[in-house]
């Protein structure tokens, strides 16, 4: 059996080992707490992206249609005032109110009926329909929509507010998938949608 001739050295070694163990446990607990806090407190941006399955196509959008193996059909098409696009062979295809996936399905069905045995079609929005801003801004009018833009960005694009502008709330007219209009009251940080009409009202003194 091992016997220590110098008890003080033995006590010193034992104390050091205990301190190392406590430090390791404390560090592990601290790292776990930091990791948990970071995951809970990390902000998640809730932005509206139009390149998703929920976005419905409308007048003024431009679509990139790809038909695999068919370069004469593949191309970029504008949605006209009637809500249709004009493609070779198919002529007019009504797309307004449909998602890009539904547009692809409609084109696939039309091609399969008359021209291709098993068409492979993809559709994406390349340019969104413009937005409109009216009222108390420097340059009212129509402007290209940028994905994810908010009201204050739209105001900046229009040259900023006039001295009489109400700068806290705004009237937004928006059309739904059935082309029905509704008017909303939104704040400066609200995310816009393609085709929105923003009205900056005059403030009351």
C-alpha positions as CSV (number, residue, x, y, z in Angstrom):
1,X,0.0,0.0,0.0
2,X,1.2,3.5,-1.0
3,X,2.1,5.8,1.9
4,X,2.9,9.5,1.6
5,X,5.9,10.6,3.5
6,X,5.0,14.3,3.1
7,X,1.3,14.9,4.0
8,X,1.4,18.5,3.0
9,X,2.3,17.7,-0.6
10,X,-0.5,15.1,-0.7
11,X,-3.0,17.7,0.5
12,X,-1.8,20.2,-2.0
13,X,-2.1,17.8,-4.9
14,X,-5.6,16.8,-3.8
15,X,-6.7,20.4,-3.5
16,X,-5.4,21.2,-7.0
17,X,-7.4,18.3,-8.5
18,X,-10.6,19.4,-6.8
19,X,-10.2,23.0,-8.1
20,X,-9.6,21.8,-11.7
21,X,-12.8,19.7,-11.5
22,X,-14.9,22.5,-10.2
23,X,-13.5,24.9,-12.8
24,X,-14.4,22.5,-15.6
25,X,-17.9,22.0,-14.3
26,X,-18.4,25.8,-13.9
27,X,-17.1,26.4,-17.5
28,X,-19.4,23.7,-18.9
29,X,-22.5,25.2,-17.2
30,X,-21.5,28.7,-18.3
31,X,-21.2,27.6,-22.0
32,X,-24.5,25.8,-21.8
33,X,-26.2,28.9,-20.4
34,X,-24.7,31.2,-23.1
35,X,-25.7,28.8,-25.9
36,X,-29.3,28.6,-24.5
37,X,-29.5,32.4,-24.2
38,X,-28.2,33.0,-27.7
39,X,-30.7,30.6,-29.3
40,X,-33.6,32.3,-27.4
41,X,-32.6,35.9,-27.9
42,X,-31.4,35.7,-31.5
43,X,-33.8,37.9,-33.5
44,X,-35.7,36.4,-36.4
45,X,-36.7,38.8,-39.2
46,X,-40.2,38.4,-40.4
47,X,-39.8,39.7,-44.0
48,X,-42.3,39.1,-46.8
49,X,-40.6,37.4,-49.7
50,X,-42.5,37.1,-53.0
51,X,-40.4,34.2,-54.4
52,X,-42.5,31.6,-52.6
53,X,-45.5,29.4,-53.2
54,X,-47.9,31.9,-51.7
55,X,-47.2,34.8,-54.1
56,X,-49.9,35.3,-56.7
57,X,-49.0,36.7,-60.2
58,X,-50.6,39.8,-61.4
59,X,-50.7,42.5,-64.2
60,X,-47.2,44.1,-64.6
61,X,-45.2,41.1,-63.4
62,X,-42.6,39.5,-65.7
63,X,-42.2,35.7,-65.6
64,X,-39.3,33.5,-66.6
65,X,-40.8,30.3,-68.0
66,X,-38.5,27.4,-68.6
67,X,-39.5,24.4,-70.7
68,X,-36.8,21.7,-70.6
69,X,-35.4,20.9,-74.0
70,X,-37.6,23.5,-75.7
71,X,-35.6,26.7,-76.2
72,X,-38.3,28.3,-78.5
73,X,-40.7,28.1,-75.5
74,X,-38.3,29.1,-72.8
75,X,-38.1,32.8,-72.2
76,X,-39.3,35.9,-70.2
77,X,-43.0,36.9,-70.6
78,X,-44.9,40.0,-69.4
79,X,-48.3,39.7,-67.8
80,X,-50.5,42.1,-69.7
81,X,-53.6,44.1,-68.7
82,X,-55.8,41.1,-69.2
83,X,-53.7,39.0,-66.8
84,X,-52.3,36.7,-69.5
85,X,-48.9,35.9,-71.1
86,X,-48.4,35.2,-74.8
87,X,-46.2,32.2,-75.5
88,X,-45.3,30.5,-78.8
89,X,-47.7,27.7,-79.7
90,X,-50.0,28.4,-76.8
91,X,-50.7,32.0,-77.6
92,X,-52.6,33.4,-74.5
93,X,-52.2,31.7,-71.1
94,X,-54.2,33.3,-68.2
95,X,-51.9,33.6,-65.1
96,X,-53.3,36.4,-63.0
97,X,-54.3,35.2,-59.5
98,X,-52.2,32.0,-59.7
99,X,-49.0,31.1,-57.9
100,X,-45.9,30.4,-60.0
101,X,-46.4,26.7,-59.3
102,X,-50.0,26.9,-60.6
103,X,-48.8,28.8,-63.7
104,X,-46.3,26.0,-64.4
105,X,-49.1,23.4,-64.0
106,X,-51.4,25.3,-66.4
107,X,-48.7,25.6,-69.0
108,X,-47.8,21.9,-68.6
109,X,-51.4,20.8,-69.2
110,X,-51.7,23.0,-72.3
111,X,-48.5,21.7,-73.8
112,X,-49.3,18.1,-73.0
113,X,-52.7,18.3,-74.7
114,X,-51.4,19.3,-78.1
115,X,-47.7,19.5,-78.5
116,X,-45.4,17.7,-76.0
117,X,-45.7,14.2,-74.4
118,X,-44.2,15.0,-71.0
119,X,-43.2,18.7,-70.7
120,X,-41.1,19.8,-67.8
121,X,-42.0,23.4,-66.9
122,X,-40.6,25.9,-64.3
123,X,-41.8,29.4,-63.6
124,X,-40.3,32.2,-61.6
125,X,-41.0,36.0,-61.2
126,X,-38.1,38.1,-62.6
127,X,-39.7,41.5,-62.2
128,X,-42.5,42.4,-59.8
129,X,-45.3,44.8,-60.8
130,X,-44.6,48.4,-59.7
131,X,-46.0,50.2,-56.7
132,X,-47.6,53.6,-56.7
133,X,-47.2,56.4,-54.1
134,X,-49.4,59.5,-54.0
135,X,-50.0,62.5,-51.8
136,X,-47.6,64.4,-49.7
137,X,-44.3,63.2,-51.2
138,X,-41.8,65.1,-53.4
139,X,-42.3,63.0,-56.5
140,X,-45.5,61.0,-56.5
141,X,-45.9,58.3,-59.2
142,X,-45.1,54.8,-60.2
143,X,-41.9,53.0,-59.2
144,X,-40.3,49.6,-59.6
145,X,-41.0,47.3,-56.7
146,X,-38.0,45.8,-54.7
147,X,-38.6,42.5,-52.9
148,X,-39.0,43.1,-49.1
149,X,-39.3,46.9,-49.2
150,X,-41.2,48.8,-46.6
151,X,-43.2,52.0,-46.6
152,X,-40.4,54.3,-45.5
153,X,-38.2,52.9,-48.3
154,X,-41.0,53.8,-50.8
155,X,-41.2,57.3,-49.4
156,X,-37.4,57.7,-49.8
157,X,-37.6,56.5,-53.4
158,X,-40.3,59.2,-54.0
159,X,-38.0,61.9,-52.8
160,X,-39.1,62.1,-49.2
161,X,-42.0,63.8,-47.4
162,X,-43.3,67.3,-48.0
163,X,-43.5,69.6,-45.0
164,X,-47.2,69.0,-44.7
165,X,-47.0,65.1,-44.7
166,X,-48.4,62.9,-42.0
167,X,-45.5,60.7,-41.2
168,X,-46.8,58.1,-38.7
169,X,-49.6,56.2,-40.6
170,X,-50.4,55.6,-44.3
171,X,-53.3,54.4,-46.4
172,X,-52.4,51.4,-48.5
173,X,-54.7,50.1,-51.2
174,X,-54.0,46.5,-52.1
175,X,-55.7,43.9,-54.5
176,X,-56.2,40.3,-53.5
177,X,-56.0,37.2,-55.7
178,X,-59.5,37.9,-57.0
179,X,-58.6,41.5,-58.0
180,X,-60.7,42.9,-55.2
181,X,-59.3,46.1,-53.6
182,X,-59.0,46.8,-49.9
183,X,-57.6,49.7,-48.0
184,X,-55.3,49.2,-45.0
185,X,-53.8,51.7,-42.5
186,X,-50.1,50.8,-41.9
187,X,-47.0,52.2,-40.2
188,X,-43.7,53.2,-41.8
189,X,-42.1,49.8,-41.2
190,X,-44.8,47.8,-42.8
191,X,-43.7,45.5,-45.7
192,X,-45.2,46.4,-49.0
193,X,-46.5,44.1,-51.7
194,X,-46.2,44.5,-55.5
195,X,-48.9,46.7,-56.9
196,X,-49.7,48.5,-53.7
197,X,-50.8,52.1,-53.8
198,X,-49.5,54.2,-50.9
199,X,-51.3,57.5,-50.0
200,X,-49.4,59.9,-47.8
201,X,-52.0,62.1,-46.2
202,X,-51.7,65.7,-45.1
203,X,-51.3,66.1,-41.4
204,X,-53.5,68.4,-39.3
205,X,-51.8,71.2,-37.5
